[in-house]
Amino acid sequence: MDVLIDPKKITGITFHKFPKDITLRNKWLLAIRRMNFCPTKYSRLCSEHFSEDQIDRTSLACVRLKDNAVPNIFKGFSKHFVKE
Protein backbone atom coordinates (compact mmCIF):
# COMPACT_ATOMS: atom_id res chain seq x y z
CA MET A 1 0.00 0.00 0.00
CA ASP A 2 1.60 3.25 -1.11
CA VAL A 3 0.21 6.51 0.18
CA LEU A 4 0.80 9.52 -2.02
CA ILE A 5 0.18 12.84 -0.32
CA ASP A 6 0.89 16.35 -1.52
CA PRO A 7 2.58 17.92 1.56
CA LYS A 8 1.68 21.41 0.34
CA LYS A 9 -2.01 20.62 0.90
CA ILE A 10 -1.69 19.54 4.53
CA THR A 11 -1.04 21.95 7.36
CA GLY A 12 0.47 20.91 10.67
CA ILE A 13 1.85 17.63 9.36
CA THR A 14 5.56 17.21 8.77
CA PHE A 15 7.37 14.53 6.77
CA HIS A 16 10.53 12.80 7.97
CA LYS A 17 13.23 10.81 6.18
CA PHE A 18 14.11 7.35 7.38
CA PRO A 19 17.11 7.46 9.72
CA LYS A 20 20.60 6.83 8.39
CA ASP A 21 21.51 5.00 11.60
CA ILE A 22 20.96 1.31 10.79
CA THR A 23 19.74 0.33 14.27
CA LEU A 24 17.15 3.11 14.38
CA ARG A 25 16.14 2.49 10.75
CA ASN A 26 15.50 -1.17 11.58
CA LYS A 27 13.29 -0.12 14.51
CA TRP A 28 11.27 2.06 12.12
CA LEU A 29 10.94 -0.82 9.65
CA LEU A 30 9.74 -3.17 12.39
CA ALA A 31 7.26 -0.56 13.60
CA ILE A 32 5.67 0.11 10.21
CA ARG A 33 5.36 -3.62 9.44
CA ARG A 34 5.75 -3.37 5.67
CA MET A 35 7.06 -6.68 4.41
CA ASN A 36 10.02 -6.38 2.01
CA PHE A 37 9.98 -2.57 2.14
CA CYS A 38 13.34 -0.97 1.46
CA PRO A 39 13.20 2.80 1.99
CA THR A 40 14.87 5.01 -0.59
CA LYS A 41 16.25 8.52 -0.20
CA TYR A 42 12.76 9.72 -1.17
CA SER A 43 10.85 7.69 1.44
CA ARG A 44 9.17 9.70 4.18
CA LEU A 45 6.93 9.04 7.17
CA CYS A 46 4.52 11.71 8.33
CA SER A 47 4.36 13.13 11.83
CA GLU A 48 0.93 11.52 12.36
CA HIS A 49 2.80 8.26 13.11
CA PHE A 50 4.77 9.71 16.05
CA SER A 51 3.51 10.56 19.52
CA GLU A 52 3.90 14.22 20.44
CA ASP A 53 6.62 13.46 23.00
CA GLN A 54 8.85 12.25 20.13
CA ILE A 55 8.61 15.52 18.18
CA ASP A 56 10.81 18.57 18.79
CA ARG A 57 8.84 21.73 18.01
CA THR A 58 11.18 24.16 19.80
CA SER A 59 12.35 25.76 16.55
CA LEU A 60 9.94 28.04 14.73
CA ALA A 61 11.70 27.28 11.44
CA CYS A 62 11.91 23.48 11.55
CA VAL A 63 10.04 20.62 13.21
CA ARG A 64 12.31 17.66 13.94
CA LEU A 65 11.99 14.23 15.43
CA LYS A 66 13.88 13.59 18.64
CA ASP A 67 17.01 11.46 18.26
CA ASN A 68 15.50 8.07 19.16
CA ALA A 69 11.96 8.60 17.83
CA VAL A 70 10.23 5.49 16.50
CA PRO A 71 6.81 5.55 14.82
CA ASN A 72 4.15 4.25 17.21
CA ILE A 73 0.77 5.51 15.94
CA PHE A 74 -1.05 3.71 13.15
CA LYS A 75 -4.66 4.94 13.06
CA GLY A 76 -6.95 3.27 10.56
CA PHE A 77 -4.59 0.38 9.83
CA SER A 78 -5.79 -3.21 9.81
CA LYS A 79 -5.43 -4.97 13.15
CA HIS A 80 -2.44 -7.00 11.91
CA PHE A 81 -0.51 -3.72 11.50
CA VAL A 82 -1.20 -2.46 15.02
CA LYS A 83 0.79 -3.73 17.98
CA GLU A 84 -1.36 -4.80 20.94
N, C-alpha and C positions, 0 to 999 in steps of 0.2 A: 504494500500500500504506500504509494507516494503521495505526499501532500504538497501541493504547489500553492503558495500564498504570496501575494504581492505585498511586501512589507510596507510600501508607501501608503497602503489603504488601511492599515491597522495602527491605531494609536495606543501607546502604553505597553506594547509588546516589543521585546527586543529579541534578536536572533544571535545565537552564539555558536562559534566554530567548535568542532570536536577538539578535545585537548591533544597537544603534541605528546605529553607524558603518556607513555604506553600503559602504565598501571591505571591511571585515571581514565584513559580512553577505554580500557577494557571494562572498567566499572560502568561507564556510560553504556557500552554495548550490551552488557548484561542487563542493565536497568531497562533499556528500551525494547529488549526481547525481539529483535528483528533477525531472524535466522539468515545466515550468510550475507549480512549487510557489511559492506566495507566502505566506511566514509571516505569521501574525497575531499579535496581542499575547498569544494563548494558546499559541502554538507553543513547544515545548520540545525540547531534545535531551538525552539522558541522558549521564551521565559515562562510560558504557561506550564512547563514541565518541571519547574523548580519551585520549591517552597520559598517564601519571602525571606527567610533567615539565611538562604544561600546566595542572595543577590545583594550586591554592593551598589547602593544608590547615592553614595555620598558626593559624587561628582555631578555637577549640573550638566556637564558636557557629555559624559559617557556612563552608561550603566554596564557594570561588569559582574561576572559571577565570582564568588569567593573562591579561593585557591582549590579547595577540595570539594566543590559543589558536584553533586551527582543528581541527575534527574530522578524525581520521586513522585511526580503527579501525572496521572494518565487518565484524565476524565474522558468518558465516552468510549473507552477501549473495551473490547471483549474481555470477559472475565479471565481468559487464559493469559492476557497481557498484564493484568494487575496483580501485584503481589499481595497476598493475604496478610 
